[in-house]
């Protein structure tokens, strides 16, 4: 089970940190990802991080502004979002993949959190 939190309303240029707490399963061995769904759009990949090496993978739209990191001891993955833009407004979802490498493909993730709303005002 994944529980996302930390969303809210922020002005453009501001920052937010999202958290995703995992319970059950062997979190420390999962690849973790963040996706988002903007109003009227499909859910899209944001970033992912492997369980072991820890090297993340980012969508071009967030590269240099967002950072994903994980604390396996707390079974939690974080998304630090800086220099937020109005186009970052979306519901953000965390996801876990039991096996395999980093992936930007929704269907390759096995577990999903409920989503947390991020709204960036201009």
N, C-alpha and C positions, 0 to 999 in steps of 0.2 A: 504494500500500500504506500502511495506517495501523497504527501500533503504539502502543497505549495502555499507560500504566504509572502507578504512583503510588498504587495502591489499598492498603488495609491495614485494620487494626483500630484503632479510635479510640473513646474514651469520648464520650458525649453532651456536647455543648458544645464539642468539640474541632474541629480543622481538618485538612484534607488538601488537597493540590494534585495533581491529575491532569494528566498530559501526554499528548499525542497527536502523535507524530512522523510526518510524511508523507514518502514517497519516491515518485519517479516523478510524472509529470503536472505541471501548472502549479498548484501548491498556492495560490500567491498570488492566483489568480483564483477559487478555490472558496469557496462558503459552507460553513462548518464547524459541526457541531452535536454535542451530547452527548445521549445517551439513556440510559435505565436500565431494568433489569428486576429488580423485586423478587421474592422467592420467591412463586410461585403467581400472579403477575400478568403482564399483558402488558407488552411493552416500551413505555416512555412517553418523551415528549419532556421534556428538561430545559432546554436553552438552545441558541441558535445565534447566529452572528456572520457578517456579510457580509465579503467580501474587501476591499471598498473603503472604504465609509463607516465600518465598524467599530462601528455601533450594534447592540448585542445585543438579543436577545429572550429572555425567561425565562418558564418555567412559573410559575404563581402559587405553587406549593408551595415554590419555592426563591428567589423574588424577595426581595431584600434580604439573602440569606445566601450565595448563590453568585455568582461572577463569572467570565465567560469572557473571555479575551483571547488574542491571537495574536501570534506573532513570525514574520512572513513571511520574514525573513532566515534563520531557523532551520527554516522549514517546520514549525512546531510551534504547536499550540493548547493552551491550558491551561484547566483548570477549578479555580478556587479555591473550596473549600467550607468555609464557616465556620458556627459554631453548629450543628453537625451534630446530627441527631436520630436515634433508632433507626429511624424510618420512612424514613430516607435509605439504609438498608441495601439494597444491590442490586449487580448487575453493571453497571458503567458502560461504555458504548460510545461511541466517537467515530465520526463519519460525515462524509462530504464530498459536496457537491452541486456538480456541474460548472456548472450554469446556473441562473439564477433567483434570486429574492430569498430572504429568510429563510423558513424553513418548519418547521413542527412535525410534518409528515407523514413517517412512516418511508419510505414508498414513493417519495418524491421525492429520496431520497439515493442516490447511485450507488455509494459505497464505504463499507465498514465495517471498523473495527478489531476485534480479537479479544475485547475486553472486559477489564476489571479489576475485581476484587472490592473493594467497600467495605463494611465491617461496623462499625456503630455500636452500642456496648454502652450499656445504660442504667445 
